[in-house]
Amino acid sequence: MVNIFQAEVNDSTLDDVVPESANRWRRLLSLITLAVVAALVIAAGFGIFEQERSASVGNGQLQMDIDFPSTVRAGNEMDLAISITSAQPLPETVEISISQEYLDFFEDFAVLPEAQSQSSGRQGAVAFELSAQPGARHAVFHFKGRAADDWAPRTDGQVAVEVGGSTLSADIRTWRMP
């Protein structure tokens, strides 16, 4: 009589199962892929891939909030929005200076509301003199255009606002995607 543990079975359904030692590279590749996907999800959770950023600067009497693109593709529309809030009514004109390097990032450039004047400012910046509503304590100014086709991967800039005797400035950075 043949013991069941001594029997040979040639038609087993487990014949095509590959042993663990033969799957080592495939398992390693699966773990690496899983780790990369997990890293991308974690990075997205921390806002690494955000397309809009904001900067805020204040001195008690004056507050400047800037909304700007953190990443943009060449040819896509971009909007630099500068919001000014004051404890006192804003004067008739507000001066906003933006570094020339950052303005070179724009094509088909437009300022809304339209600037009363535009001049070269200090340290390579372009100064825009803009009108505020009489008696208003809050104003928003938009600098719009298309992202220029350039080879630089990022563009750094500085925005300064002068209202009355107060001046606020903030640094901004936008990455260009191919």
C-alpha positions in Angstrom: 0.0 0.0 0.0 1.2 3.5 -0.9 1.4 6.1 1.8 -0.2 9.5 0.7 3.0 11.3 1.7 5.0 9.1 -0.7 2.7 9.6 -3.7 3.9 11.6 -6.7 1.4 14.0 -8.3 2.3 15.2 -11.7 -0.8 17.2 -12.4 -0.8 19.6 -9.5 -2.4 23.0 -9.9 0.7 24.5 -8.1 3.2 23.4 -10.7 3.3 26.9 -12.3 3.9 28.8 -9.0 7.3 30.4 -9.1 9.3 30.1 -5.9 10.0 33.2 -3.8 13.7 33.2 -4.7 12.9 33.6 -8.5 10.6 36.6 -7.7 13.1 38.6 -5.8 13.7 41.3 -8.5 10.0 41.6 -9.3 9.2 42.0 -5.6 11.9 44.6 -5.2 10.6 46.6 -8.3 7.1 46.4 -6.8 8.3 47.8 -3.5 10.2 50.6 -5.2 7.1 51.5 -7.3 4.9 51.5 -4.2 7.4 53.7 -2.4 7.5 56.2 -5.3 3.7 56.4 -5.4 3.5 56.9 -1.7 6.2 59.7 -1.8 4.1 61.4 -4.6 1.0 61.2 -2.5 2.7 62.6 0.6 4.3 65.4 -1.4 0.9 66.3 -2.8 -0.5 66.3 0.7 2.2 68.9 1.7 1.3 71.1 -1.2 4.5 70.6 -3.3 2.5 70.5 -6.5 0.3 73.5 -5.7 -0.1 75.8 -8.7 -1.0 78.9 -6.6 0.9 80.4 -3.7 0.4 83.4 -1.6 2.6 85.8 0.4 1.5 88.1 3.1 3.3 91.1 4.6 2.0 93.7 7.1 3.2 96.3 9.5 0.0 97.0 11.5 -1.2 99.9 9.4 -0.8 98.3 6.0 -1.3 94.7 4.8 -0.2 93.3 1.4 -1.4 89.9 0.2 0.1 88.5 -3.1 -1.4 85.6 -5.0 0.9 84.3 -7.6 1.5 81.1 -9.6 4.0 78.7 -8.1 4.3 76.7 -11.3 3.2 77.6 -14.8 3.7 76.3 -18.3 5.0 78.5 -21.1 2.1 80.1 -23.0 -0.4 79.6 -20.2 -2.2 82.5 -18.6 -0.9 83.8 -15.3 -2.2 86.3 -12.8 -0.2 88.2 -10.1 -2.9 89.6 -7.8 -1.8 92.2 -5.2 -4.3 93.0 -2.5 -3.7 96.1 -0.3 -5.6 96.7 3.0 -5.0 99.8 5.1 -6.2 100.9 8.5 -6.6 104.4 7.0 -8.2 105.3 3.7 -5.8 104.7 0.8 -4.4 107.7 -1.0 -5.4 108.5 -4.6 -2.4 106.7 -6.0 -0.5 103.6 -4.9 3.0 102.7 -6.2 3.7 99.0 -6.9 7.2 98.0 -7.9 8.0 94.6 -9.5 11.5 93.4 -10.3 12.3 93.4 -14.0 13.4 89.7 -14.0 9.9 88.8 -12.9 8.2 91.1 -15.4 10.2 89.5 -18.2 8.3 86.3 -17.3 5.1 87.8 -18.8 4.1 88.1 -22.5 1.0 90.1 -23.5 1.3 92.0 -20.2 -1.7 93.9 -18.8 -2.3 95.8 -15.6 -5.8 96.0 -14.2 -6.9 98.6 -13.4 -4.7 100.4 -15.9 -1.6 102.1 -14.5 -1.6 105.9 -14.5 2.2 105.8 -15.1 5.0 103.3 -15.4 8.7 104.0 -14.8 12.0 102.3 -14.0 12.3 102.1 -10.3 15.1 101.4 -7.9 17.4 98.4 -8.3 16.1 97.3 -11.6 12.4 97.3 -10.7 9.5 98.7 -12.7 7.2 101.0 -10.7 3.5 101.3 -11.5 1.4 104.1 -10.2 -2.1 102.9 -9.8 -5.3 104.6 -8.7 -7.3 103.5 -5.7 -11.0 104.3 -5.2 -11.4 107.5 -3.1 -11.8 106.7 0.6 -11.3 102.9 0.0 -9.4 100.9 2.6 -8.9 97.9 0.3 -7.7 97.6 -3.3 -6.8 94.7 -5.5 -4.5 95.1 -8.5 -3.9 92.4 -11.2 -0.9 91.9 -13.4 -1.9 89.4 -16.1 -0.3 87.9 -19.1 1.0 84.7 -20.6 4.1 82.9 -19.3 7.0 83.6 -21.6 8.8 80.7 -23.4 12.2 80.8 -21.6 14.8 78.3 -20.7 15.1 79.3 -17.1 13.5 76.8 -14.8 12.5 79.3 -12.2 12.0 83.1 -11.9 12.5 85.0 -8.7 11.1 88.4 -8.1 10.3 91.0 -5.6 7.1 93.0 -5.2 7.1 96.3 -3.2 4.1 98.5 -2.4 4.4 102.1 -1.3 1.4 103.7 0.2 1.8 107.1 1.7 5.0 106.7 3.8 4.8 103.0 4.3 6.6 100.5 2.1 6.2 96.7 2.2 8.1 94.2 0.1 7.9 90.4 -0.5 9.9 87.9 -2.4 8.1 85.6 -4.9 9.2 82.6 -7.0 7.5 80.9 -9.9 8.7 77.6 -11.5 8.3 77.2 -15.2 7.3 73.7 -16.4 8.2 72.5 -19.9 
